[in-house]
Amino acid sequence: MARIYELRQKEVINIKDGCRLGFICDIEIDCECGKITALIIPGPGKIFGIFGREQEYKVKWDCVKQIGDDLILIEADAKDILADCED
């Protein structure tokens, strides 16, 4: 079993295209059953990441394939997990 703090210390990599998505900044939880439904990872920055972010990666828990000591491996199409940020 892993704690949320420990998950935030692991880098997320998409095994479908080998892309390094970054580190988890938030999670989505189903409060009724108490399970994680998605991992939220900051998306690509506007200009060198200086001026904030307009998009984020929202990875459904079903896409998580392996959680290791340093990495979380997912399998998903990049276009399916990239979403506009909700303020």
N, C-alpha and C positions, 0 to 999 in steps of 0.2 A: 504494500500500500504506500502511496506517495502523498505527501502533503502539497497543498497549493503552492506554498513557498518554494518547495523543491522543484515543482514543475516550472516555475518562473525562471529558474537558473539553467534550464536546458534549452538548447537551440533547436528550432524546428526546421527540418529538412524534408522537402518533397521528393520522394524517391521516383516519382513519375518523370521528372525532368532534371533532378539533381539540384534544384534551386534552394538556396538557403533563405528561408523566410524571415528569420530573426528569432526573438525571444517573446514568450507569452507576456502580454500586458494585462490580460483579464480573462475571465472564463464566464461562460453562461451556464446556469444551473436550473434544472427543473425543480422548483420548490416542492412540488407535490410528492415526487418520489426521491428527491435528494441526490439526483445523479447529474454529472456534468454532461451537457448537451453539445457544447462547442468551446473551442479555444479561440481567443481573439489575439491577433498579432498585428502590431502597427504595420501599415502598408508603406509603399515607397513614398519618399518625401517629395515635395514640390521641386525646389531648387536646392540640391545638395542636402536635403533634409532640414534646411535652415528655417523655412517659412511654414512649418507645420505639415500636416498630412490631411489629405482629403479622403483617403481610402484606407481600409484595413482588411486583413485576411480573417475570415470567419470560417474556421475549420470544424466541420461537424465531427463529433466524437467517433462516429463510425469510420471516418477516414484515418484515424490513428492506427497505425500498424504495429509499432514497437516503441516502447519507452525504455531507453537505456540509461546508463550512468550520466552521460553528457548530452545526449540527443533524444529528440522525439522524431520518429520517422512517420510521415503521413503519405498517403497516396491519393492525390486529387488533381483535377485540372485547374490550373491557375485562374482561368477565367470564371470558374464556378465558385471559387472561394474569395475572390477579391470583390469587396462591396464598399459602397459609400459609407462614410462614418456617420453615425447618428449622434446628434448633439442633444 
